[in-house]
Each structure stands twice: as structure tokens, then as C-alpha cells.
């Protein structure tokens, strides 16, 4: 079996990066708000295209925020567990 060793600090940095990316995705959705007038022939197509991309940007932002929160919660759980285990052994707290 292969294991991956990742510190809680690295997980917190990953969660922060994902949160930053979620904010960028949300901004993309905001940037796509409004529909330019391109004429009757293409107007419905442009509105649908931009609407779909706004929806996708919002969904991506939501998923990235969920993932950031989950990773942050895992890191916090590890820190608490380390602290509790080290306290039981009388070794102080984890870093």
C-alpha cells in the first residue's frame, strides 16, 4: 500500500488556494453578467451561451468552496487529533 504524507499546514494552504480559485470562478460569472446586444439573429444564442457559462462558473465556484472547506476541516481534525494524542502521552501539543 502506498501512503501520501501531507502536513496540516500544507492542507491549509491547499484549502486557501482552492478558496482563491473559487473567488476567481465567481468573478468570472459576475463578469459574464449582462448580455451585449448583437442583433436579433444571434441574440438568443449569445444569451444562452453566456447564461450557460455563468451557471458553470457558479457551479465551479461552489464545488471549489466545498472542497476548500472539506480539506480545511480534515486539516483541523488532524491537528486536534495530534494535540489530543500528544496530550495523552504528556508530550505537549503538535505543531
C-alpha positions in Angstrom: 0.0 0.0 0.0 1.2 3.5 -0.8 0.7 6.4 1.5 0.9 10.1 1.0 2.3 12.2 3.8 0.9 15.7 3.9 1.1 18.1 6.8 -1.8 20.0 8.2 -0.1 23.3 7.1 0.1 22.0 3.5 -3.6 21.2 3.6 -4.5 24.6 5.0 -2.5 26.2 2.1 -4.3 24.0 -0.4 -7.7 25.0 1.1 -6.7 28.6 0.8 -5.7 28.2 -2.8 -9.0 26.5 -3.6 -10.9 29.3 -1.9 -9.0 31.8 -4.0 -9.8 29.9 -7.2 -13.5 29.8 -6.1 -13.5 33.5 -5.8 -12.0 33.8 -9.3 -14.6 31.5 -10.7 -17.4 33.5 -9.0 -15.9 36.7 -10.5 -16.0 35.1 -14.0 -19.7 34.5 -13.5 -20.1 38.2 -12.4 -18.0 39.4 -15.4 -20.4 37.5 -17.7 -23.5 39.2 -16.4 -25.4 41.2 -18.8 -25.7 40.4 -22.5 -24.5 42.6 -25.2 -26.9 43.4 -28.0 -25.7 41.6 -31.1 -28.8 41.7 -33.2 -32.0 39.6 -33.4 -30.4 36.7 -35.4 -27.8 35.8 -32.7 -29.3 37.4 -29.6 -30.9 34.2 -28.2 -27.7 32.2 -28.9 -25.5 34.7 -27.1 -27.9 34.9 -24.2 -27.9 31.1 -23.9 -24.1 30.8 -24.3 -23.4 33.4 -21.6 -26.1 32.1 -19.3 -24.7 28.6 -19.5 -21.2 29.9 -18.7 -22.5 31.9 -15.8 -24.1 28.8 -14.4 -20.9 26.8 -14.9 -18.8 29.4 -13.2 -21.2 29.5 -10.2 -21.2 25.7 -10.0 -17.4 25.5 -10.2 -17.1 28.2 -7.5 -19.5 26.2 -5.3 -17.6 23.0 -5.8 -14.2 24.6 -5.1 -15.6 26.2 -1.9 -17.0 22.9 -0.8 -13.6 21.2 -1.5 -11.7 24.0 0.3 -14.0 23.7 3.4 -13.6 19.9 3.4 -9.9 20.0 3.2 -9.7 22.7 5.9 -11.9 20.5 8.1 -9.7 17.5 7.6 -6.6 19.5 8.5 -8.3 20.9 11.6 -9.3 17.3 12.6 -5.7 16.1 12.2 -4.4 19.0 14.3 -7.0 18.2 17.1 -6.2 14.5 17.0 -2.5 15.1 17.2 -3.0 17.5 20.1 -5.2 15.0 21.9 -2.8 12.1 21.3 0.3 14.1 22.3 -1.5 15.4 25.4 -2.3 11.8 26.5 1.3 11.0 26.1 2.3 14.1 28.1 4.4 15.5 25.1 2.7 18.9 24.8 1.0 19.9 21.6 1.6 19.2 17.9 3.0 21.8 15.6 
